[in-house]
Amino acid sequence: MKIYFATCLLLLYFSLGAFGQDVEFDSIRDTIPQKPIESLTELKKRYAESIEQHDVILEGECLQQMGRICYRQGHFRQALDFFLKAEKIFNTNNKPLSLADNLSDMGILYYYLKQPEKAMKNYTLALNIYRKQHYAKGQATVYGHIGQLYEKRRNFDSAFIYQKLALKIIEKTNDISGAAKIYENLGSIYEDLEKYDLADSHFKKSLSLYQQDRNELGSIEVINNLGDILRKTGRYKESIVETRLAMQLAGKLRNAYQLASCCRDMGKAYELLNQMDSAYHYIQLGYKHTLDLYSEDGAKQVAFLQVLYDINKKSDKINQLQADKKINRILAFSATVVILLLVVLGFVVFSRQRFKLKDQKMLARQNQIEHDLTSLELKNLQLEEQNLKQQLEVKSRELSTHTLNLIKNNQFLDNLRNTLQAMVKDDKRDQKKQMNQILTEINQSFNHERNWKEFTVAFEQVHHQFLDNLKKFSNELTSADMRLIALLRMNLDSTDVASLLGISTDSLRVSRYRLRKKLNLAQGDNLSAFIQAL
C-alpha cells in the first residue's frame, strides 16, 4: 500500500512541478553576501539612515539589495515588494542603469513565479535601456535570460540565437559569472534536445566557472543538472551522489526552491532504482517545499503588493514619520529611565560595597577565632596522645612484670614439684601421703584463676583490639586457647609458655596443633606469625 501511495504521490508531485522541474535557480549579477540575515539587518539600518538623510538614490540601492537577498533565500513575494519600491525610485530620479538592473532582476523573479509574459516585458525594458546606455554586460545578461524563456517554450532555435549573442558579448568583456550562466543555458538546451554529451561538457565548464567565481547558488544549479544527465543516461547511483551534493549546498544556503528541486530529483532516481521507500521520503520532503513556494495565493499576493504599493505609498511615508517621532519619544523616555536606573544602580553598588567590606572584616575576625580554637584543639589532642602513649608504656611494663612474676613463680613451683615427685617414689608410707598432698596444692596453684584474670586484664589494656579481631576468625576458642594465644602474642618461647600453662612441651605442641585447626590456618602458615599480624 505504501509503495502504491508513493507512486501516486510521485505522479501528483511531478505534475505540480511540470513548469519548474528543470528550472535552474538563477544568480543575480551582483555578489550576494554569505550571511543573509546579518546583511539584511545592516541594509535595513542603512535604508533607515538614507530616509533620515533624504538620500533617495541610496534608499533605492538598499531596497534593490534587500530584494536580491530575499530572492536568493527563496522569499519571492518579499523580494518583489523591495524591487517594486526600488523601481519607482530609480525611474523617478533618472538612474537608467540602476533601473535596468532592477528590471532584469524583476524579470528573473517573474520567471520563477511562473509569469513568463511579465518576465519578457521586464527583460525587454531592461534590454532597451542597456542598448541606449551602450552597456554590453547588461545586454549579454538579458540575452541569456531571454534565451532561457525561449528554451522553456521549446523554441530552441531562438534560444540558441540569444544565448550565442550573449556569449559573443561576454567573451569581449571577460565576465566569468556571465560566461558561466551562458554555458549553463547552452547545456540546458542540449539536455532538452537529448544531446547529453554536449550538455555534460557545457555544464562542467559552467560549474568550473561558477566555482572560480565562488558562486554557490550557480554551482548548486549546475550540479543538479549534472545529476539529471546521469539519471537520464541510466547512471542512477551516480546521479544520487551529485544530487545529494547539490542538496547539501542548498541546505547550507537555506534555499527552499533548490531543496525542493533536489528532493524531486532524488525521488525520481530512487523510483528508477525501485527503492520506493526512499522515493516516498524525498517526494514528501520536496512536496512540502513546493507547497511553500507555489501556494495558491502566490499570484494574488503579488498583484496585491503591486496595487498596495501604489495606493499606500503616501500613507506609508506619513506612518514612517509618525513612527520616527514615536521612536524618538520612546528613546528620550528610555534614556531618562536608563539614567535614573544608573544612579540607583550606582547607589546600590556603593552600599553593597560598603557592606561587603564590613562582612569581610567580620569574616576575617571569625576566621582568626576559628584558627585559634583549632590550634588549641590540636594542642589538646597532642597532649592526650602523649598521655595515652605514657599510659600504654606503663601498662606494657606492668604486663611484662606480671608475666615475668608468673614465669618465676611457675618455674619455682615446677622445680618444687619435680623434687617432691622424686621423694614420692620412696617407700615411706607417711611421707608419701604428705608429699601427694603437697603436690596437689602445687598443681592447683598452677591453674589459679585469679592470677590469670589479672594477667588477662593487663593484656587487654595493652592489646585492646587484639582479642576482638581474633574472634572474627573463629567462635570456637576456649579460655585455654585464649591464654595460649595471649602468651604467643607476647612472643614468649615454648618453654616459658608451657611453664605458664602448667603443661609439658609435648602437650603444648598438641595445643598449638588444635589451635591451628580452629583458626583454619593452611598447612605451612606460621601460627606465631599469624597471631603477631593481628
GUNULUM-761670 format. One record per residue: residue in one letter; x, y, z of N, C-alpha, C in turn. Coordinates in pm, whole numbers, plus 50000, padded with zeros to 5 digits. Each point is the difference from the previous one (the first is absolute). Layout:
<nodes>
AXYZXYZXYZ;...
</nodes>
This chain:
<nodes>
M500834987950000499175012150000500865012550000;K501094999350081500895011750008500685002749867;I500414989249930500665001649869499025005949900;Y498744995250008498995005349908499785014950025;F499915003750128499815014250033501185008449955;A501214994750015501205007349957499975002549851;T499564989949924499945001649854498985010749961;C498844999950068498985010149971500495013950035;L500685001050115500525013050042501065005149904;L500794990849944500995003849899499315006749880;L498944993749950499315005449884499405013650030;L499375001350119499395012650038501065010850015;Y501114996550066501065009850027500655005049872;F500254990649908500655004049875499065008449914;S498694997550010499075008249923499945014250054;L500075001450133500015013450059501245007749959;G501134993149987501255006949969500374999349854;A499014997649910500314998049859500685012049940;F499515012150039500595011949939501405002450051;G500194997850133501285003950059500944988750030;Q499744987749955500814988850043501445000849951;D500205006149885501365001149949500535014250008;V499295008450076500405014050008501185001450093;E501015006749955501175002450083499795012850080;F500515000050121499875011750086501055010149959;D499565010649932500935009649938500725008250104;S501235003749967500825008450088499915014449954;I499585009050090499975014249965501445005149990;R500215009549912501365003349959500925004150114;D499565008950084500885004950107500204989250106;T501125000950066500334990050101499075001150121;I499414989050039499114999850117500834995950122;P499845006850111500794996950120499784985750046;Q501014994450067499934986350049499174998850128;K499775011150069499205000050122498755008349975;P498944993949948498835007849955499295007250114;I499894993850118499265006450109500715012650046;E501324998750025500775011650043500025010849892;S500134995749875500045009649890498675007549988;L498884992650013498705006349991499795010050114;T500474996450118499895009250114500805012749976;E501214998449947500845011749972499375008749891;L499424993549899499365007649892498785007750050;K499234993850089498855007150057500455012250080;K501124998550069500545011250076500405011349905;R500714996449894500405010249902498785006049929;Y498984991749979498795004749936499335010750088;A499944997750131499425009950091500835012850001;E501334998649998500875011849998499825008049871;S499804992949888499825007149872498705008150001;I498964994950066498745007650009500195012350087;E500714998350114500245011450089500845010849932;Q500974995649917500895009349933499465004449863;H498824995149965499375003449871500894996349881;D500734989050013500854994949892499174989849921;V499295004749898499054991549929500704988949923;I501145003149937500724990049921500494988550090;L500545003650114500444989650095498814991750048;E498875006650018498794992850042499624989549895;G500035003949870499674990649894500984988449992;E501325003250017501004989349994499834990250116;C499665005150118499774991150115498804991049974;L498935005649944498834991949969500344989149898;Q500795003749900500364990249897500834988650059;Q500985003650086500844989650061499204991150095;M499075006050074499164991850089499134990549918;G499535004849884499234991349912500834988349950;R501265002849967500884989249950500274989550110;I500175004750123500234990650109498764991250023;C498835006350001498764992350019499784990349885;Y500355004449878499884991249882500924987950015;R501235002650043500964989050014499564989950104;Q499275004650103499534991050105498654993649968;G499435003549882498744993849959498775007250049;H500135011950062498855007950045499585009449886;F499304994449902499745007249876499065011850019;R498954998150078499035010950015500635012350066;Q500814997750104500675011150066501025006549906;A500684991749921500975005249903499315009149898;L498834995749952499275008149902499595013450059;D499614999950126499625012450068501165009950000;F501194995050034501195008750001500345004949859;F499914991149899500335003949862499035010749948;L498744998750032499025009949953500275013850058;K500365000450127500335012950062501275005949939;A500994991549974501245004949939499755005249858;E499154993049923499685004149863499415014249999;K499105002450093499365013250006501035011050026;I500934997150090501025010050034500935002649882;F500504989349934500955001649890499335006949880;N498754996849976499285005949889499755014950023;T499705003650124499705014150032501265008549999;N501134994250040501235007650018500994998349884;N499534994949885500814999349878501334992550023;K499884987450042501174991350017499804988049907;P500315001949869499644989849899500654986350024;L501315000050028500664987150018499474992650124;S499815007350109499444993750120498594994949972;L499245007949922498644995849965500044987449914;A500924999549904500114988349913500394987650080;D500955001750092500394988750086498804994950079;N499235009350053498844996150081498944993149914;L499795005049876499054993649910500444985849964;S501294998349980500524986749969499784990550117;D500245005250123499764991750119498534996250013;M499135009549973498574997150007499584990049892;G500645000749883499714990249895500344985950047;I501144998750066500394986950054498974995250101;L499575009050087499054996450104498664995749941;Y499505007449901498754996249935500144986549929;Y501184997549947500244987349932499784988450096;Y500525001450123499854989250097498655000150069;L499265010849985498625000450050499024995249894;K500514994049893499204994249892499145010649930;Q500615011649980499335010749925500945004349887;P500134991749895500985002649893499725012849921;E498715003949986499715012249926500565012250071;K499785000950130500565011250077501524999549999;A500564987850005501454998749996500555005649870;M499384996249886500475005049870499845015249990;K498925005450056499795014449998501135007350073;N500374995250117501075006450076501364998249932;Y500234988249940501264997849927500125009949883;T498905001849928500035008949883500285014450041;L499355004650108500245013650050501465001750042;A500534990050071501395000850045500955000149882;L499744991549895500874999249884500025013349923;N498865006449989499955013049929500845010450072;I499925000250133500795009850076501494997149984;Y500394987150007501424996449986500525004149862;R499194998349897500435003849865500205015149988;K499085007650061500145014649996501255004650076;Q500324993050107501155003750083501294993149953;H499884991849894501174992949944500694991650109;Y499194993250080500524991850110499994985449955;A501164995149954500094986849938499714988650099;K500545001250119499824989150099498524998050031;G499275010950017498574999050026499254993649885;Q500395003749877499354994149882500214984949997;A501234995750027500304985749997499184992450104;T499855005950117499234993450105498544998349960;V499425010749944498594999249961499814990449883;Y500944999749904499934990349890499934985850055;G500834997450100499994986650060498664996750063;H499405009750070498694997650062498914997849895;I500045007949893499004998249893500174986449935;G501254995849982500264986749946499394989250087;Q500055001950133499384990350090498504999149978;L499375011749985498555000049978499644992249873;Y500745002249890499734992849876500254985050017;E501004996750079500304985850022498814993150068;K499435006650101498884993950072498744999349914;R499945008249895498884999349905500284990149887;R501124993050012500434989949901500365006249865;N500305012850001500455006949879501535000450005;F500614988749961501434998550020500835008649903;D499495002349882500745008449904500195014150055;S498915005950051500115013450058500864999850126;A499874989350076500804998950122501495000049968;F500404992249895501414999849960500475013749954;I499165007049927500375013249947500335009550114;Y499115000850099500225009650109501174995950090;Q500164987050021501124995650083501345002849932;K500054998049872501255002749927500285014949991;L498945008149989500215014550004500605004150134;A499474994050107500505003150134501464995650014;L500324987849952501364994850013501005008549920;K499575004949886500875008349916500395012950072;I499025006150066500305012550074500864997050122;I499694989150068500714996750125501474997149972;E500304993449889501394997049967500825012749984;K499345010749962500715012949985500215006850135;T499054998150093500085006950130500724991850107;N500314987249970500684991250097499214999050132;D498704997949985499124998850117499874985250038;I500674995850106500014985850040498604995350039;S499345007950085498664996250048499024999149883;G500045009949910499114999849886500264988249909;A501294997049977500354988649914499514986950061;A500124998750136499544987850067498514998049977;K499245011050008498564998949982499634996249857;I500705005749903499684997049860500334985449968;Y501154995150049500334985849977498964991050066;E499505004350116498954992350065498744999749914;N499645011649944498805000649914500164991249876;L501205000549940500244991749882499924985050035;G500554996550117499914986150045498564995750019;S499175009050052498594996950020499294997749867;I500345008149898499394998249867500394986549942;Y501304996450010500454987049948499344988550077;E499765002250128499314989750079498584998049949;D499315011249969498644998849947499994993049865;L501095002049923500104993549869500544985750010;E500254995550130500514986550027501384997749942;K500755010749987501414998849961500815000850131;Y500024988650069500485000050138501515002050011;D500784995549903501455002150007500335014949992;L499365007149906500235014449988499475007350124;A498864995450049499445006250121500964998250118;D500564988050015500924997350111501255008849992;S500575001449881501225008049985499725014850030;H498845005149956499675014050027499725002350148;F499314990750064499725001350143501294999850082;K500924991249965501264999350074500825012749983;K499985005549880500725012749979499355011250080;S498674999850004499275010050080500344998550148;L500024987550050500314997650142501395005050036;S500954997549911501365004650024500065015250013;L499265006949911499985014750005499285005150125;Y498904993550039499295004050120500884998350124;Q500704988850007500894997750114501155009950002;Q500485003449881501055010149991499485013650049;D498735002749972499385012650040499404999250142;R500114988150063499464997750136498505002750007;N499324995649900498555001649993499374986750043;E499614999050129499474987450053498634996749942;L499175010149983498664997549948500064994649857;G500845006349916500164995049865500574985949998;S500924997150093500594986650008498934989750033;I499075003650088498934990650036499194996349876;E499635010049921499204997549881500724990649903;V501275002849977500744992049902500214985750050;I500324998550129500174986550056498704992149988;N498905006650026498704993349984499764996049855;N500405008849906499854996649858500884988149960;L501204999650055500884988449973499374987150052;G499335001150116499294988450052498864995749909;D499325009849940498924996849905500554992549879;I501165004549951500624993449883500324985450034;L500584997750118500354986450041498744991450013;R498945005850054498764992350017499394996649864;K500035009649910499394997749869500814990249916;T501284998350034500834990349926500124986750075;G499164998250101499944987050068500984998150113;R500815010050034500984998750109499355005750128;Y499104992250057499155005250107500775002550130;K500884990950038500745001750126500935012049992;E500665001949885500855011849983499155012750003;S498804999049946499085011550002499645003750143;I499764990050085499645002850141501145007050071;V501244995949971501175006350063500055014949965;E499815003249871500055014149957498855008050062;T498814994249997498835007250053500125002150150;R500554990150072500185001750145501005011250029;L501045001249917500965011050017499295013549981;A499155000849897499245012349977499075002850117;M499394989650056499095001850114500755005250122;Q501194995050023500805004750114500315014949986;L500395004149880500295014249977498745008550015;A498874994949951498745007450013499595001250146;G500204989250077499705000750143500895009850071;K501255000749959500935009650060499535014349977;L499475002549878499505013449967498545002150046;R499374989250051498595000650042499105004749885;N500254994549885499275003949879498884989849977;A498765004150028498874991049993499744995249857;Y500175009049901499724996249862500934988749954;Q501305001950025500964989749957499824987150079;L499625001050127499744988050079498844992149940;A498965007149957498864993349937500434993149871;S500815007049919500464994249873500864987750024;C500905000850099500874988550031499184988150050;C499025002750088499164989250051499224993249888;R499545008049905499274994549887500904990849917;D501235004549974500934991849922500424987450075;M500175001050134500344988150080498854989949994;G498765005150007498854991149991499954992749867;K500305007049891500024993649868501044988849994;A501225003150050501094990349991499674987450082;Y499495001950122499684988450084498834992149942;E499075007049933498914992749936500534991349886;L500945005349921500594992249891500824988250052;L500545001650123500724988950063499044990450071;N498725003049994498944992050063500164999950153;Q500545010650055500095001550147498895009750041;M498794994550010498845008650014499925007050135;D500564993750105499985006750132500805012949997;S501204999249941500835012149990499355010249908;A499404995249889499325009049908498855007150071;Y499244992450078498875005850074500475010750097;H501124997350071500545009750098500365013249932;Y500754999249890500455012449934498855007049928;I499024992549954498855006549936499225008150103;Q499784994150117499295007350106500755012750039;L501324998850016500815011650038499965010649892;G500144996049874499955009649891498625006049982;Y498964991950024498655005149987499745011250099;K500554998750119499855010450102500645013049953;H501244999049946500685012049950499235006149881;T499454991549916499275005149883498755007650041;L499274994650099498805006950046500335013650060;D501175000950068500425012850055500265010249890;L500584995349887500405009249895498865003349903;Y499174989949973498945001949900498624998850065;S499755007950102498705000150066498975006349906;E498734996550030498935004349911499825015249995;D500315006450114499805014550003501255007749961;G501004993149943501255006949965499785011349900;A499334996749890499795010349897499135011450052;K498974996450083499135010550053500775009550091;Q500904994250080500775008550091500965009149923;V500564994949888500885008449918499235011949944;A498814997149944499185010949946499585009650110;F499674994550116499605008350113501135009450042;L501234994750001501155008350038500205011449901;Q499824997149871500175010549899498965011250019;V498754996150021498945010050020500215007250133;L500294992450104500175005950132501125010150002;Y501074997349922501135009349998499575013449942;D499264999949888499585012549937499025007950086;I499084992750067498965006950076500545005650131;N500804992250069500395003450137501375006550012;K500555004449887501355005850007500035012350090;K499035009349979500015012250080499704997150146;S499024991150024499674996850139501164993150070;D500774992349921501184993550060501015010350047;K500175010849919500955010450040499545007150128;I498685002850004499475006450120500184991150122;N499664987449981500174990550112501454998950043;Q500905001049900501424999350033500425011950085;L499515012149961500345011950078499444999150142;Q498764995450011499414998650131500754989650084;A500374989449932500764989750072501345005350048;D500645008349914501285005850041499845008950123;K498905008350000499775008650115499744991850127;K499234989749981499694991450114501274993450053;I500844995849907501264993650040500885009950076;N500025012649951500805010250069499505002450141;R498665000450015499455001850135500364988150089;I499894988349942500334987950078501475000150040;L500855004149903501445000650029500305010050111;A499345011849993500235010150103499564994950137;F498804994150002499514994350126500924988850049;S500424991649907500894988950037501325005150055;A500535010849937501265005650047499865005350143;T498845006850026499765005250135499934988550101;V499264989749962499884988550090501354993450024;V500784999049892501334993850013500885008150094;I499965013349988500815008550088499594998150145;L498685000050023499524997850137500424986450052;L499884990149915500414986650041501494999350031;L500815007349918501435000250025500325006550134;V499275010950032500225006750130499654990550114;V498824993749987499584990650105500994988450010;L500424995149883500954989049999501325003850064;G500455012349972501245004650063499885000650151;F498865005050049499795000750145499984986050060;V499294991049932499924986150050501374993650002;V500775002049894501344994249994500885005550111;F499925013350022500795006150107499624994250136;S498684998950024499554994550128500444985650018;R499844992249894500404985950008501504998650022;Q500755009049939501464999450018500375003050144;R499305009850059500275003450140499654988350092;F498834994149976499624988350081500954988249976;K500474999049879500924989249968501315001450078;L500495012550012501225002250079499794996350146;K498835003750054499704996450138499964984850016;D499344993649906499914985350007501374993649992;Q500865005649918501354994549988500795001350130;K499825011550070500695001850128499464990150104;M498674998650002499394990550094500474985849970;L500064996849873500434986649961501454997750038;A500855010449985501414998550037500144997550150;R499205007350080500054997850144499534985950036;Q498924996049938499484986750028501014989249961;N500655001949887501024990349957501164999450098;Q500375011750056501115000350096499614992450128;I498745002550046499544992950120499954985049976;E499494996049885499964985849967501394994149992;H500945007849947501374995349991500604997950140;D499715009450092500524998650138499394987850067;L498674998249981499344988350060500564987149944;T500245000049873500564988049937501404997050055;S500785010450021501354998150056499924994250140;L499065005350083499854994750136499564985349998;E499024997049912499554986049990501144990949957;L500825004849910501134992049954500994997550113;K500265010350081500914998350114499424990150100;N498675001150025499374990550093500094985749949;L499784998349870500124986649942501414994650012;Q500995008749981501394995750013500314995850143;L499465008050098500224996450141499304986850035;E498784998249950499304987550025500744988249938;E500505001849880500754989249934501264996650080;Q500685010450049501214997750079499674992750130;N498875003950064499574993650124499664985349976;L499294997349888499664986249968501244991649973;K500975005949935501254992649976500694996550131;Q500005009850095500634997350130499254989050075;Q498645000749996499224989650066500264986349937;L500114999849866500264987349933501354994350040;E500995008750012501324995450041499954994250142;V499245006950090499874995150137499334986350003;K498904998849925499284987249996500874989049941;S500805003649898500884990049940501024995150101;R500555009650076500964995950104499324991450106;E498785003750039499284992050099499744985949948;L499594999149872499744986849941501274991649996;S501095006449962501284992649995500414995350138;T499835009050101500364996450137499134988850051;H498695001149971499084989850047500324986549935;T500295000349871500344987649928501284993950057;L500985008850027501284995150055499804993650137;N499165006350080499714994250133499324986649988;L499054999149902499334987149980500994989249958;I500915004249911500984990149952500884995450117;K500515009550081500864996250114499254991350101;N498745004150025499214992350096499784985849952;N499614998849871499744986649946501294991949990;Q501125006749969501284992649996500374994650138;F499785008550101500294995650137499134988250037;L498705001549968499074989450033500324987449921;D500435001749876500334988549917501204992550059;N501035007650042501184993550062499624993050129;L499155006750078499574994050127499194987449975;R499165000349896499204988249968500894988549958;N501015003049919500904989349956500724993750118;T500415008350096500704994650120499084991150082;L498785004950013499044992350081499614987149929;Q499935000449867499694987649928501084989650021;A501245004650011501114990650026499884994150140;M499555008250093499864995150137498834990250010;V498975001849922498844991150005500384985949960;K501024998849919500414986849952500614991450112;D500335006350115500544992250114498894991350060;D500434990450085499034990550052499355004050131;K500395011450057499435004350127498555003949978;R499074992950074498585001949975499535013750046;D500335004150121499525012950049500555011549919;Q501264999049970500635010749919499365000949863;K499654988849946499394999949866498665006950001;K499194997750103498685006150009500095015150012;Q500925004650080500185014450018500505006549871;M500894993249936500545005749874498925001149893;N499104989849993498925000749901499085011750028;Q499785002850126499175011550036500645013049956;I501345000950022500715012249958499955001449848;L500144988849928499975000549854498645004849949;T498954995450067498665004449962499855015050015;E500525005450108499925014550020500805007749897;I501174994249968500835006949898499315000049864;N499374988549963499304999349871498845009849995;Q499345001350115498915009750006500525014349981;S501205002850054500565013449986500375003149855;F500274989749917500315002249859498785005449923;N498824996350039498795003849927499165010150076;H500615007350083499265009550082499445011049910;E498675001450001499335009249908500275014550032;R500235003250125500205014050036501195005949929;N501124992449998501195005049931499725002149850;W499254990249945499715001249857499065011849971;K499065002950091499115011449980500785013050003;E500935001050094500835012050005500825001449872;F500514988649954500795000249876499135004449881;T498774994649994499095003049889499635014849996;V499725005750119499665014350007501155008649949;A501194996750047501185007749956500244998449851;F499794987649949500234997649856499015008049914;E498725000150040498995007049921500205015250001;Q500545005350108500285014350006501085004049899;V500944990849981501095002949904499564996649857;H499374988549985499584995449866498484999549997;H499335011850006498565000350019499224995349877;Q500535001549880499304995749879500404986149954;F501014994350063500544987349951498994988650015;L499404998650120499084988850024498755001149912;D499505012749978498845001749913500304995749857;N501185003949953500394995849863500144984949991;L500494993650107500214985650000498694992449989;K498945005150063498714993049999499365000049862;K500455008849910499465000249863500394987549923;F501114993650043500504988349927499404986950053;S499525000150128499434987750054499175003350124;N498864993150010499135001550118500114988150095;E500964990749975500144987750079501165000650098;L500585011550022501185001150087499594999250146;T500724991650077499764998650144500895009650076;S499785000950132500845008750083501464995349997;A500214986649993501384994849991500655004349868;D499184999849892500525004549869500365014850005;M499175008050067500255014450008501285002750078;R500244992050107501235001850078501224996849915;L499924988949926501124996249914500275010849896;I498965005149941500155010549897500625012550060;A499555003850124500545012050065501504998550025;L500414988050043501434997850028500815000249871;L499414994249891500715000449871500075014349947;R498985008150030500015014049958501155007650065;M500354996050125501115006650071501354994849953;N499964990749901501224995249936500904992550099;L499404992050092500764991850095500404987049931;D501094994150047500424987449940499154988550055;S500134988449939499134988750034500174995550144;T501245000550053500254995650139499245008850098;D500085013549979499295009150089498504998449989;V499504998049876498554998249981499534987550073;A500764988949984499614987650066500025001450152;S501015007350051500105002250145498825008150051;L499625010749926498895008350044498674992449994;L499844991349902498764992449989500004987650089;G501174996850053500084988450088499904986949927;I500504999649877499954987649921501394997349947;S500174988149942501294996449942500105005849860;T501224999749947500205005249863499284991449897;D499874986850028499264991349907498535003849998;S499475002350121498605004350008499825013649931;L501025008750009499935013149934499904998449848;R500774990449945499944997749855498594995549958;V499404991250083498644995449968499035011850005;S500175008650101499115011750013500165009549881;R501255001849955500245008649885499344994149874;Y500094986749985499414993449884498495002049998;R499364997950116498555001850007499605014549972;L500825009250050499715014249978500085003549851;R500974994549927500135002549857498744995649926;K499444988450040498804995049934498815009150027;K499885004850125498895008850033500095013149923;L501215004749975500195012649926500024998049849;N499854987649955499954996849856501255004749926;L501164997750064501275003749935500404989149903;A500475004449882500464990349900501324993950043;Q500264988349943501264993350032501175008449949;G500955002050087501165008149964499945014050057;D498775004850040499885013250061500524999550143;N500755010150039500605000750133498975005750098;L499724992350108499015004350099500445012750071;S501245000650042500495011850074499985012449911;A500404998449872499995011449908498585004949976;F499044990549991498605003849981499485008250118;I500334995550122499535007050121500675013650011;Q501265001149967500685012850007499445010249899;A499474994749889499495008949895498625005750031;L499274993850097498655004950032500045013650067;
</nodes>
